[in-house]
């Protein structure tokens, strides 16, 4: 269905993350009402009361049986696939937090459901809108890279920096069973920033997993519901059409992930772009340009804001960062401008692109086919790591049907800051 005036949305899960998005969806001029459901009813009630939302549903099934037009799923990361399919089959448009799913079969089921229902599916991958990704995507469109033959994406987030608290909040007394979630089954923050900038897709992978030695019951195969003891993993992917992509997923690492948890590098025959914690540089055969200011974000919310009370202090930087100069703020509804943002300015674009796709009937940038190309490489990489680094082929579901909208966070004008000699 296509909505020209407005639509209603149900938020599934009222944990640490969803409240940042329910606030934005509720403020969007095209969303007429926002409802919430959670297996812990008191959390849903508290979110509705604190943000003045439309109300709650007693269960996910009750929400699907209602007249809401769309759902936004913010449940535990390994639960998304079946819930997405259930919602699509119930006639609801779906926004899903990452990852898309945790198996090839779950991904195939989502794509089949999207194809058969014609409904909107969007995966909420923040790295597609990361300023570095937006910048690299623009330079690629200009042809400044030449042929991109190699790229790197890192998601470097130490468990000690907020993840212990987050898993305890969501997992309850048995939280260590779920805190062992395999790093490569959460690959979209790293893969998305590469494939989202250069296009293409991965066709094979060899991955090495690092077995954890902390000894505290996390990443312990005897405790883990995923039978996993890898806390770090590095994968080398072959890309379609030639070239390669290296991806790191680190959960034990001496790195200030609260400042920048995703970072990227892209190398082409004519130009290259590299990002570190506090700097970013464009380079070509003549020289280099420091473009750090273009991709640097400013805070939109105080880290001590009451809305972040349930978020571990080490995670709060990700919930307060706003837009960077490279972002096209002018394409956002005025109601969202100046509101709290997060994950390097991505939250506003995630919400608006989903709303646009539902109301305009087109495909969102991170549609089901694109989401598969961000998610499935990690699933196969984990299998490779379990097989001692054996090189494995990666299936592909093909390109999304039709044209994908070009708005996606970047301005249409050329990026300033040309290389200097």
Secondary structure, DSSP 8 states (H G I E B T S, - for coil): ---SS-EEEEEE--STTHHHHHHHHHHSTTEEEEEEE-SSHHHHHHHHHHHT-SEE-SSHHHHHHSS-SEEEE-S-TTSHHHHHHHHHHTT-EEEE-S-S-SSHHHHHHHHHHHHHH---EEE--GGGG-HHHHHHHHHHHHTTT-SEEEEEEEEE--IIIIIHHHHHHHHGGGHHHHHT--GGGS-HHHHHHHHHHH---EEEEEEEEEE----SSTT-TTT-TT---EEEEEEEEEETTS-EEEEEEESS--S-TTT-SEEEEEEESSEEEEE-SS-EEEEESS-EEE-HHHH-EEESS-TT-GGGTTS-GGGGGGGTEEEETTB-GGGS-TTTTTS---TTTTHHHHHHHHHHHHHH-SB-TT-HHHHHHHHHHHHHHHHHHHTTS--EE-------SS-B-S-TTB-SS--S---B-
